Amino acid sequence: RSNKYAAAQQQAEVVRISQLIQQKVARYWLRPPGITGLTCRVQVRLDATGSVLSVAITESSGQHIFDQSVEAAVWKADPLPMPATDALRTDSRFREHTFIFDPAQHL
C-alpha cells in the first residue's frame, strides 16, 4: 500500500514540476509577430539543479520562427524548477521533460 502511495506521490510531483516548468518557459517566451494558434513538443534535459543541458523540438509547429522562439524561452528560463528532495532530483523523470508548449494555456 505504501509503495502505491509513494508512486502516486511521485507521479503527482512529476505533473506539478512539469506544470511549473511550462509556466516559467511561458513567462520568458516572446511571441513572434503574426504567429498565433501554434504548439510544438519540446524535450528538455536538465541536471540535478535544474540547469538546462539541452533543448530539442521533437514535434515542430510547422513554423521555424515559432519553434526557435520556444527553444530560446527555455534557455532564458534556466534554471528550471526541480523537486525539493535529492532522491527525486536524480530521478530520470525530472531530468528529462517532454511537453507540449501551448501559449494559449498560459495567457
C-alpha positions in Angstrom: 0.0 0.0 0.0 2.8 2.5 0.9 4.5 1.7 -2.4 1.4 2.6 -4.3 1.1 5.8 -2.3 4.7 6.7 -2.9 4.3 6.1 -6.6 1.2 8.2 -6.7 3.0 11.0 -4.8 5.9 10.8 -7.2 3.6 10.9 -10.3 1.8 13.9 -8.8 5.2 15.6 -8.3 6.2 14.9 -11.9 2.9 16.6 -13.1 3.4 19.6 -10.7 7.0 20.2 -11.7 6.2 19.8 -15.4 3.5 22.5 -15.0 5.9 24.8 -13.2 8.4 24.4 -16.0 5.8 25.1 -18.7 4.7 28.2 -16.8 8.2 29.5 -16.3 9.1 28.9 -20.0 5.8 30.7 -21.0 6.9 33.8 -18.9 10.1 34.1 -20.9 8.5 33.4 -24.3 8.4 36.3 -26.8 5.6 35.8 -29.3 6.9 36.2 -32.9 4.9 38.8 -34.8 1.8 37.4 -36.6 2.1 34.0 -35.0 -0.9 32.6 -33.3 -2.5 29.2 -32.5 0.6 27.1 -32.8 2.0 24.5 -30.5 5.2 22.3 -30.5 6.6 19.5 -28.5 9.8 20.3 -26.6 12.3 17.9 -24.9 14.4 19.5 -22.2 17.3 17.7 -20.4 18.3 19.1 -17.0 21.0 18.5 -14.5 20.2 17.8 -10.8 20.0 21.6 -10.1 17.5 22.3 -12.9 20.1 23.8 -15.2 19.2 23.3 -18.9 21.6 20.9 -20.6 19.8 20.7 -23.9 16.6 21.7 -25.7 15.1 20.0 -28.7 11.9 20.5 -30.6 10.7 16.9 -31.1 7.5 17.9 -32.9 7.6 21.1 -34.9 4.8 23.6 -35.1 5.5 23.9 -38.8 6.8 27.4 -38.3 10.5 27.6 -37.8 10.3 31.1 -36.1 7.8 29.8 -33.5 9.9 26.7 -32.7 13.0 28.9 -32.3 11.2 31.3 -30.0 10.1 28.4 -27.8 13.7 27.0 -27.7 15.0 30.5 -26.8 12.4 30.8 -24.0 13.6 27.5 -22.4 17.2 28.7 -22.4 16.2 32.1 -20.9 14.1 30.4 -18.2 17.2 28.5 -17.0 17.4 27.1 -14.3 14.0 25.3 -14.3 12.0 24.1 -11.3 13.1 20.9 -9.7 11.7 18.8 -6.8 13.0 19.7 -3.3 14.3 16.3 -2.4 17.6 14.8 -3.7 16.0 11.4 -4.4 13.5 13.0 -6.8 16.1 15.4 -8.4 18.1 12.4 -9.5 15.0 10.6 -10.9 15.1 10.5 -14.7 11.5 11.7 -14.9 12.7 15.0 -13.5 15.9 15.2 -15.6 14.2 14.9 -19.0 10.9 16.6 -19.6 8.9 16.4 -22.8 5.9 18.7 -23.0 3.7 20.5 -25.5 4.3 24.2 -25.5 0.9 25.8 -26.0 0.9 29.5 -25.3 -2.9 29.6 -25.2 -2.8 27.7 -22.0 -0.7 30.4 -20.3 -2.4 33.6 -21.4 
